[in-house]
């Protein structure tokens, strides 16, 4: 047998290795190109805009959105622009600006963005518009709705079990998307304690801290000793005011027990991170549905934070039992 010289053998090995590498890179490139063709662009060029009605530092609805998108930005590598403190009459111009600049996805974090997005969406079919609690008539629109009646029922049950005066309060914004949760809250209170009184306080705007704090004082003067507050920016003011009178509160959207650790019983979380994870995963896979999409307890978007130390173990177990019943028999209540 002829003797194989080391250099030709090494050369043959290098050639074989290069061929394998080129083939591998070709296959990877084809996969990447297929992904680009399906999406219309590559992920490193994805441009996302987040529009907020209030400030980014509210420790609730708006700050949760920004934190969620920054977390997802690390995962997907998209560029992110944020416009905050937008008034209703500024939304259409902001959406038009981003769409005209070829942004792929515009997220309006609230109900006020729905109608302006509808006015803009038809003119920019290559941009996807996502809002909350509104309408989405065009194929490039999605509106996310939280199934809040079961969440309200759960919180109402807790409030009824924790009141000593037999009077519980609920402070909300006077807008239709909020009403389903109020109904659930009232039903939860009625089931847990039929004689308990529910006092409802409404304010006109999610950022109306002054009216929310005044409503808190009025409720306390009427004997309310547990308050559920479902605002954005005004939750901080309500919880702080209630703490001064040693009145229990239930937080909303984020885990707000840190504001008043001895007086916040629990928070009903709207896990904005989970919501945006679902949105971005579906969008990146070209599977984000058009129209109305409902998220709730079953998707992990709504869930309870850990209880505060003042909630007895027996009541925790009773609330956990109610939660399991709701998950076993899911019904979409809307809102």
N, C-alpha and C positions, 0 to 999 in steps of 0.2 A: 504494500500500500504506500502511495507517495506521502511524503512527510508534509504536513500542513505548517506553513511558516507563520510565526506569530503575528506579523504585521497584516497580511491579508485577512487572517482570522479576525483581528481586531477591527479592521476596516469593514468587513462584512457585518460584524456585530453592530457597529455604529450606523451603517446604512439601514439595517433592519430596525434599529431603535428609532431612527429618524422617521422611517416610514410609518411606524406605529404611532409616533407622536403627531405626525401630520394628519393621519387618519382620525386620531382621537380629536384633534383640534377642529377638523372639518365637521365631525359629527356634532361637537359641542356648538360650533357656529351655526350649523343647520337648525339645531334645536332652538338656539337663541333667535334666529331669523324667523322661525315658525311662531315663536312667542310674540315677536314684534308684529308680525303680520296679523296675528289674532287680536292684539291689543291696539295696533295702529301706531305704537311707539315703544321705545325701550324703557325699562323701569328707571334707568338712571336719568332719563329726561322727563320723568313724570312731574308735572307741576300742579301743586295743590294750594288752594286758598281757603282759609278759615275765616268766616265772618261772624263777629260776636256783637250782640246787642249791648252788653255791659262791659265792665272792666275785666282784665285777665287775672285779677288778684282777689276775687270775691270769696275764695275758699269754698266754692260750690260749683254751680252749673258751668260758668265760663272758664274758670281756672282748670276744672276737670277736663274740659275739651282741649285746651291748649296742652296740658300735660300728656293727654292721650296721644295727640298728634305728634308731639315731639318724641314720644316713645316709639311710635310706629315709624317715624322718619328714620330712626336708627336701623330699623329692620328692613325697610324697603328702599331707603336712599332717595326719596323724592325731595324736591325743593318745597318749602313751605312759606307762604306769606300770610300774615295775620292782620285783619282790620277789626279793631274793637271800638266799643262805645258808639256804634252806629245807630242813628235815629231812623225810624221807619222811612222817612222821605229821602234817606241817603243810600238805602240798600240797592235800589235799582241801578244807580250810577256806579256803585262799587262792583256789583255783579257784572255789569256791562264792561267795565274796565278790565277785569280779569279775563272774561270770556274773549274779548277782543284781542287780548294779548296771549291767546292760545293756551290758557290754563286748561288742564285736562279734567280737573275735579274741583268744584266749588262747593264748600260745605257751609250752609247757613245754620248756625247752632241755635235754632228756636223757631217759633211759629211765625214771627214777623217776616221771615225770609221767603215764605212759601209763595205769596202772591207776586212779589217783585221777581222772583225766579221764573214764575210762569210767564210774566211779561217779557222776559229776556230769552228764555230757553229756546223758543221756536227759531230765533234768529241765529243761534249758535248750536247747531245739532251735534257738533263734535265735542262739546263740553258737557260733562255730566253735572247736574245740579241736585244737591241733597239738602233737604230741610227737615224740620221736625213738626209733627202735629198739624200739618196743613194739607193742601191738595197737590197733586202731581199729575196733570193731565197729559203731558207730553212724554214720548218714549225716553228722552234723556233726562227725566226727572224721577226722583225717588223721595218719598216723605216717610220718615220713621215715626211710628206712633208707639208710645209706651202703654201697655195694658195695665192701667193703674188702679182699676177697681179692686182686684184681689189684693194689691199692695195696701190700699186704703183700708180694706177690711181687716187685714192683719194688724195694722197700726191702731185702728180703732179698738180692736179687741184688747190690745196692751193698755191703751189709755184708760179704758173702762176698768180694767183690773187694778190699775195703779192709783186711781183717784180716791181721795178720802172725802172730799166735799160732795162728790156725786156730780160735779160739773167739769166738763172737758171742753177745750177750745180748739178751733181749727182756723188758721190764718192762711188765706190763699189769694191768688190774683183772680180778679173777676173776668175770666176768659173761658169760653166753652171747653177747651181741652182739659181744664182743671176739674170739671164738674163730675166726671166719672169717679175720680178718687174720693171726692167728698161723699158721694153716695155710698161707696164701699166703706168709708170710715163710719158713717152713720149706722150702717147695717152691722158692722163689727161691734160698735158700742151697744147697740140694741140687743144683740145676741148675748154679749157678755154680762151686761148689766141693764136690764130693761128700764129701770127707774132713773138711770143717769141722764143728765141734760147735756146736749151738744150745742155749744154756742159758736156760730160761724162768723168770722170776721173777714171782709173782703177789702182788698186794696186794688187800685186801678192798674198798677204797673209792677213788674218784677224787681225794679230798682227803687221803688218808693219806700225808702227806709223810714222816713218821717211818719207816714201814715201807718206803717206796720208797727212801729214802736208805740204810737198812740193807741192803736187797737189792742196791743198787748196790755197796756196799763188799764184800759177799760175792762178787758176780760178779767184781769186779776181783781179789780175793784168789785166785780160781780161774783167773786168766789171761785173762779176757775183755778184749778191747781195742777192741771196737765195741759200743755199746749202743743199741738202739732203745727209746724210752720213749713210751708212748701214754697218759699220764695227763692230767689237767686241771691241777689245782693243783700236783701233785708233779713235773711236768716240770722246773720251774725248779730244784728241789732236786737232782734226778738229774743234770742237766747240769752244775750247779755242782760237785757232788761228783766227777763223772767228770773234770772239768777239773783238779782238784787232783792227780789221778794221771796226767794227760796221756793220758787215754783218750778216744777218739772217741765221739761220740754222734750220733744222728739225731733231730731234733726232730719235733714233731707238732702238727697243727692250724694253728698260726701259724708264721711264719718265725722260728725261735728261734735263728738263727745269732748274733744280737746278744748273747746271753747268754755265749757262749764262742766268739768268731769264729775262733779257731785250732783248735777241737776239734769244732765242729758241722759234720758233712759236708754235710748238706742237711736240709730239713724236708719231711715229707709233709704238705702243706697240706690241711686240710678247709676249703675256701673258704666260710666261713660267710656271707660277704657274698653270694656267688653263690647259695648255697642260699636265703637269705632273699629275694633278688631274685626268684627263681623263685616262691617261696611267695606273696609280696605281689602280684606281677604277676598270678598266676593267681587269687588271692583277689579282687583289685579287678575282675577281668573275670568273676567268678563262674564260674571254670573250675578251681578247686582241687579235685583228685580226692579222694574219700573213700577210706578204707582205707589200704593200704600203698603207698608211693611210693618207688622206688629211684633214687638219684642216685650217680654215680661219676665215673670218669675222662672218660667221653664227654660228660658235662654240664659239665665244667670245675669240678665241685665238689671233686674230688680232683685234686691236681696237685703237682708238685715245685717247691720254691723254687729259686732259683739255687744252684749248688754252692759250697761253700767252696773257698778257694784250694788246699787240700791234696789235692783230688781230681784226679788226672791227666786230661789231655784224652782219652786213649784210653778210660779208664773212663767218662767223661762220654758219649762217643760210643756206647759199648756199652749204657749205660743208656737213652740216647735211642732206640736201635734197638729195645730191648725194649719201650719205651713205645709206639712206633709199631706194633709187632706186636699189642700188647694193644688198641690203638684200632682196628686193622684187623679184628680178630676179637673184637668185644665179646661177652662171655658174662656173664650175671648170676649171680654166685656167692652172693649173699645176705650178710647180716650187715653 
